């Protein structure tokens, strides 16, 4: 936290350019995707998704071939090129950026099970934020998580921000920072957080009885009370994926009482913290990321800085976009139709601006790392990705 972000970016860029492994005389790996596999919007099975199609094909490519130099003005070098079956696309930029956008949509949908919507979003807190799905993983899932890690590294080298909405706990675990048992639990699963707090704040046994009765009444639909005596909770709790798990050996048979209520609360909290850290899954993601960028770089970054470098900002800063726009062949910022264009964009909502950026550049977010920093009107700079405005091709008509 003692180093400015810009300084870190400079160091990081230097290291990334010094660890390039694919030289100019090597052709970029090419993968072929079939858009018809995902026709109709809903992906019928996860194997057809762009993510899985790409993971299968890039599985045979040595990761050294994906380590390219950073974009620095002009056309960037991409980790791999993408060809869409049956579509003629000029250049490589558009299809590469469209691929990354589509893959992020797939990751944050029900078609792939690698990410899980955080439980707090059910009660409108951190709506639409995701965490890694905490569950024992198969070899195939480990390969997909490895590829997911590679994509994070590929996006950093390409400077194409990924439209991923992941909870801070993901970025903390990725850069190796410990989670906060209070704050991170509240962010990810506020219902469990409140449940644990209730048990921690009980002052006498009658309150405990009332709480157990309240909890039992909420589960009446699924459980019939076999014994007519007072209701009680057992040492079990639902995992994030919805399975009932025992919090200790033979937990199903151990009732929660006054003496062990704090042990029960602590056991639920540690279950959730383990699930948020998902060591197995995170190891696979970090291994993938480490095959594209040196993991030592992560030790300098805070979780938020890592998120900014990988995913950019989730909103469009129009002033920044204006400063990073190039006008071609005789056009000027003072032309009347250009002024109309910018004043029209100023009336757009953030959602509409994202759609405009997707239409113009095939990505929803703009990279905000630029050699000229804020790029005031007087700064001479060639950003890696300027937005270009050109006159129409034909001369006919007005």
Residue pairs with C-beta under 8 A, 6 or more apart in sequence:
1 302
3 300
5 305
5 308
6 373
8 300
8 301
8 305
9 309
9 369
11 300
12 297
12 300
12 301
12 309
13 70
15 294
15 297
16 69
16 70
16 156
16 157
16 293
16 297
17 69
17 70
19 67
19 293
19 294
20 67
20 68
20 69
21 64
21 65
21 67
22 28
22 64
22 65
22 66
22 67
22 68
22 77
26 65
28 65
28 68
28 77
28 78
28 79
28 80
28 81
28 92
29 58
29 61
29 65
29 66
29 79
29 80
29 81
30 80
30 81
30 82
30 83
31 53
31 54
31 57
31 58
31 80
31 81
31 82
31 83
32 57
32 82
32 83
32 84
32 85
33 50
33 53
33 54
33 82
33 83
33 84
33 85
33 99
34 53
34 84
34 85
35 84
35 85
35 86
35 87
36 85
36 86
37 43
37 48
37 49
37 53
38 48
38 49
38 50
38 102
42 111
43 49
43 106
43 109
43 111
45 111
46 52
46 111
46 112
46 113
49 103
49 106
49 111
49 112
50 99
50 102
50 103
50 106
51 103
51 106
51 107
51 112
51 144
51 147
52 112
52 144
54 99
54 103
54 147
55 143
55 144
55 147
58 66
58 80
58 147
58 150
59 143
59 147
61 80
63 150
63 291
63 292
65 79
65 80
66 79
66 80
66 150
66 153
66 154
66 291
66 292
67 79
67 157
67 292
67 293
68 77
68 78
68 79
68 157
68 158
69 77
69 157
70 76
70 157
70 159
70 384
71 77
71 158
71 159
71 384
71 385
72 371
72 384
73 382
73 383
73 384
74 382
75 91
75 93
76 93
76 158
76 159
76 384
76 385
78 92
78 93
78 96
78 158
79 154
79 157
79 158
79 292
80 96
81 92
81 95
81 96
82 92
82 95
82 96
82 99
83 89
83 95
84 95
89 95
93 362
94 362
95 362
96 158
96 160
97 160
97 361
97 362
97 363
98 362
100 151
100 155
100 160
100 162
100 363
101 163
101 358
101 362
101 363
101 364
103 151
104 162
104 163
104 164
105 163
106 112
107 114
107 115
107 130
107 148
107 164
108 115
108 128
108 130
108 164
108 165
112 144
113 133
113 141
114 132
114 133
114 141
114 144
114 145
114 148
114 281
115 130
115 131
115 132
115 133
115 166
116 130
116 131
116 132
116 133
116 134
116 240
116 241
117 128
117 129
117 130
118 126
118 129
118 130
118 131
118 167
118 187
118 188
118 189
119 188
119 189
119 190
119 191
119 192
119 240
120 126
120 129
120 186
120 187
120 188
120 189
120 190
120 191
121 127
121 128
121 129
122 191
123 190
123 191
125 187
125 190
126 167
126 187
126 188
128 165
129 165
129 166
129 167
130 164
130 165
130 166
130 167
130 170
131 166
131 167
131 169
131 170
131 188
131 240
131 276
132 145
132 170
132 278
132 281
132 282
132 285
133 240
133 241
133 278
133 281
134 239
134 240
134 241
134 274
134 275
134 276
134 278
134 281
135 241
136 280
137 145
137 280
137 281
137 284
142 280
142 284
145 281
145 284
145 285
145 288
146 284
146 285
146 287
146 288
146 291
147 288
148 285
148 288
149 284
149 285
149 286
149 287
149 288
149 289
149 290
149 291
149 292
150 288
150 289
150 291
150 292
151 162
151 288
152 162
152 285
152 288
152 289
152 292
152 310
153 288
153 289
153 290
153 291
153 292
153 293
154 292
155 161
155 162
155 310
155 311
156 292
156 293
156 309
156 310
157 292
157 293
159 367
159 369
159 384
159 385
160 363
160 367
161 310
161 311
161 312
161 313
161 363
161 365
161 366
161 367
162 310
162 311
162 312
162 365
163 311
163 314
163 363
163 364
163 365
164 310
164 311
165 314
166 307
166 311
167 184
167 187
167 188
168 184
168 187
168 303
168 304
168 307
169 179
169 184
169 187
169 188
169 276
169 277
171 303
171 304
171 306
171 307
172 178
172 179
172 184
172 303
173 179
173 276
173 277
173 278
173 282
174 282
174 285
174 286
174 289
174 298
174 303
174 306
175 298
175 299
175 301
175 302
175 303
175 306
176 298
176 299
177 302
177 303
179 273
179 276
179 277
181 269
181 273
182 193
184 273
184 276
185 192
185 193
185 196
185 269
185 272
185 273
185 276
186 193
188 272
188 276
189 240
189 272
192 237
192 268
192 272
195 268
196 265
196 268
196 269
198 211
199 211
199 256
199 261
199 262
199 264
199 265
200 262
200 265
202 208
202 211
202 261
205 258
208 256
208 257
208 258
208 261
209 230
212 230
212 231
212 232
212 233
212 256
213 230
213 231
215 231
215 233
216 223
216 225
216 231
216 232
216 233
217 231
225 231
232 255
232 256
232 257
233 255
233 256
233 264
234 251
234 252
234 253
234 254
234 255
234 256
235 246
235 247
235 248
235 251
235 252
235 254
235 256
235 264
235 267
236 244
236 245
236 246
236 247
236 251
236 252
237 244
237 245
237 247
237 267
237 268
237 271
238 244
238 245
239 245
239 271
239 275
240 272
240 275
245 271
246 252
247 264
247 267
247 268
247 271
248 254
248 267
254 260
256 264
286 295
289 295
298 306
301 309
308 368
309 369
311 365
312 365
312 366
312 367
312 368
313 365
313 368
314 365
315 350
315 353
316 350
316 353
316 354
316 357
316 365
316 366
317 366
317 368
318 342
318 345
318 346
318 353
320 366
320 368
320 374
320 375
321 366
321 387
322 342
323 374
323 375
323 376
323 377
323 379
324 366
324 370
324 375
324 381
324 383
324 385
324 386
324 387
325 386
325 387
325 388
325 389
326 386
326 387
326 388
326 389
327 333
327 338
327 389
328 388
328 389
328 390
328 391
329 390
329 391
330 391
331 338
331 389
331 390
331 391
332 338
333 339
338 389
341 389
345 353
345 356
348 356
354 364
354 365
357 363
357 364
357 365
357 366
358 364
360 387
361 385
361 387
366 385
367 384
367 385
369 384
370 381
370 383
370 384
371 381
371 383
372 379
372 380
372 381
372 383
373 379
375 381
375 383
